[in-house]
Structures are given as C-alpha cells and as structure tokens.
Amino acid sequence: MGEREADWVLVERVQSGDQEAFGLLVSKYQRKLLRLVMRFVRDAAEAEDVTQEAFIKAYRALPGFRGESAFYTWLYRIGVNAAKNWLVARGRRMSTVSEITGDDATDIDDGGLLRDDATPEQLLMSKQIGETVNAAMDALPEDLRTAIALREIEGLSYEEIAQVMDCPIGTVRSRIFRARDAIAARLRPLLDTESDRRW
C-alpha cells in the first residue's frame, strides 16, 4: 500500500468518526507542515499556532475531502492559505528561509554532511549567494514566490503545486520558469554566468 492509499484509509476512518486516525495524520505531517508554514511566518511560536489552525481547518473540512488529490497536497494548500491569512492579518509580505535550522538538522541522517570544510572565501560566497537568492525571492510577486518555494524548498511536483495553488499545471510551469529566471538574473553577477544560461 502506497502513502497516498494509507492516508486515504486514515481519512476514511476519520470520516467515520475515528478521531484517533486524525491524530495519526497529524503525527505524520505535523513537522512537514510546520516547516512549510515557517517559510512564510518565520516566528516559531506563531508558526506553531498557524500550523495548529491549519490542522483544525483540515479536520473540519475533512468530511468533504473526496481524495481527488493526495491528502498532504490538500493539507499543504490549507497550510499555505492559513499562513497567507496570518500575514494579511498582520500586514506582512511572505518571505523565504533557506538556512538549516536545528530541527532540520535532525532530519539529516549523515552527520558528516554538517561538517564545514569550506574556506573563508567559499563561506563568504555561499552567504552572498544565499542572501541574493532570498532577496530575489522576496522581490518576486506572491504567486511566483509561492510556486518556487513549493517546488524547490518543499519538493512538490508540478501537479501537486497546481492543486495547492488551485491553477492549471501550465500556469505553475510558467510561474516557476519566471521565478527561476528572475533569481538567475540576480545571481549572474555573482557567478559570472552568461546571460543565456540560467545557472
């Protein structure tokens, strides 16, 4: 049984009144959804509240869930919308985070990957690239920023992003292409790449 099918079994149990099954879905996706919300909210306590609110909304909406998309895609959409609503309520723009946090480090199996053998020049260049990418993403319109974050940071497929953003796949492809192109334009001076190459 695949992940999507296993989630559907749990969803059906929840729809039949089994609250414990929803607890299993929360346990499975809580960290993943919190990480997604943190990309927008950037305050740990607030992100936890927004994540909890997203799960509450998902629980209330679950009776209407029919499985046209994967459960986690549906949940991501609810999480993104909850984060956007939180930002709108506070008059803030969506932002991006690319650094590894302490929680993310626990997800890395090979501790050797965390060892830093870089020279000071490499560290400075990495920092400049990271800052440039974040600034370029912050400058993107919200629809492009959301699409590129879901693709490059969260690793969703084009189909899943289309479901989360409620738009055609062609629109997702266009948004991601335009976002990558804008980021590449900001990176070219740092990387000395030709104008006809993205990276």
N, C-alpha and C positions, 0 to 999 in steps of 0.2 A: 504494500500500500504506500503510495507516494504521500508527500507532505500535504498537498492540496486535498487529497482524499481523506487523510487523517483529520485535517482541520474541519472538513465538511461533516465528518462523523461527530465531532465535538459540537459543531454549530447545531446540528440536528438534535443532539442531546439537550443543548441549551434551549432550543425552540420547544422542546417537550417538557421544559420546566426544571432541568437539571442544572442548578446553579454551580455545582462543583465543576462541571465541564467548562463553564466560563472561566473559572479560576485557573484551569489548566491552560486555556488560551492566553490569559493574562500572564501567567508564569512564562509561557513560551515566547511571547512577543514584547514583554514589558521593557526590557533593556534596549531592544532594537527600536521600539517606538520612542523611548526616551532619548536615544541618541539622535533620531531624526528631529524631534522637537527641539533638542539643544542646538541644532544647526540654525534655528530661527530665533529662539528665545534667549539663549546664551546666559541665562541665570539659572543655576541648578535648582533652587527651590521653586522658582516659578515654572521651570520646565517640568518638574515633577507634578505640579498642580495641573498644568495643561495636559500632561500625559494621562493623569487620572481622569480629568474631564473628558478626554477623548475615549477612554475605556467606558466611562459611564454612558456617553452618547452612543458608542458602539453597542453596548448592552441593550439600551432602549430601542435601537434601530434593528437589532438582530432578528426580531420576528419577521421583518420584511426582507431580510437577506435571502436571495434565491440562488446564490452560487454562480452567477454569470461571470464573476471574476474570482480570483483566489482570495481567501479570507484576508491574508496580510495586505494585499493590494487595496482592498476595501478599507481595512483598518488604517493604512497609510494615508489614504485620502481623508479620512476623518481626522487623523492626527495633523496633517498639513493644514486643513481648514481650521482646526482648533488653534493652531499656532498663529495662523493669519489673523483670526478673530482677536486673539490676545494682543497681537501687535497693533491692530487697528484700534482696539480699545485704549491702548496706551500711546497712540500716535507715533509709532515707531516703524521703521523700514525693516524688511527682512535682511538678515546678514548671514555671513558664512563663517565656518570654523574649519580649519584644516589641520590643526595640530593634534597630536596624540595626547589624550588625557590619561590620568591614572586608571580610570575604568577601562578605557580602550586597551591599555597595556595588558590587562588581564586576559584579553581575547587573543593575544599573540602567543602561540604555542612555543616558538623558538625564542628563548630569552636572548640568544646571541644577536638577534635582529635589533635589539635595543641598544647594543654596544655601539659607541660612537668612535669610529676610527678616522673621522674626517679632519682635514687640515683646517686652520682658521679661515683660509680663503674659501674653501668649499662650504664651510658653515655660513660664512657671510653671503655667499652666492645663493645658498639654499634659503636663507632668511629673506633675501631680496626677492627671490622668485616667489616664495610663499606670500609675502606682502603684496607683490604685484598681482598675483592671482586673486587674492582676497579683495584687493582694491578694484580689480577688473570685474569681479563677480558682484561686488557691492554697487557698481555703476550700472549693471545690467537692469533692464526692466524686470519687474517681478516675475512675469511668465517665463522669461528666458532663464532667470536665476533659479527658479523652482525646477525647471526641466533639467538643467545641467547638474544641479545638486542631487536630484533623484537618480540621475544616470551615473554620474562619476563618483559621487560620495556614497550613495545608498546602494548602487549597483542594480537598480531595477531595469528590466527590459523595456524596450520602446512600447510594447503592448501594455505593460503594467503602468508605465508613466501616462499613457493615453487614458487609462482607466482612472488613475489618481487625479489627473488634471481635467478629466471629462472633455477630451478633444480628440480629433482624429490622429492616427499614427503619423500621417504626413505632416501635420502641424507640429507634433513632437519632434520629428526629424529636423524640420526647419528651425525650430527653436534651439535645439541642441547645436545644429550647424552654426547658426548665427552667434550663439553664446561662445562656442569654441573659437570662432573667427575673431570675435571681439577680444577674447582673452589672449589669443595668439598675437594679435596686433600689439597688445601691451607688453608681451614677452619678447617680441622680436629684438628690440634694442638691447635687452639683457643677454640674449642667447646668440646674437649675431646671425640670425637665420634670414634666408632670402624671403622676399615679400610674397612669392608664390607658394611657399611652404608654410604649413601651419605650425609645425614643431621642428 
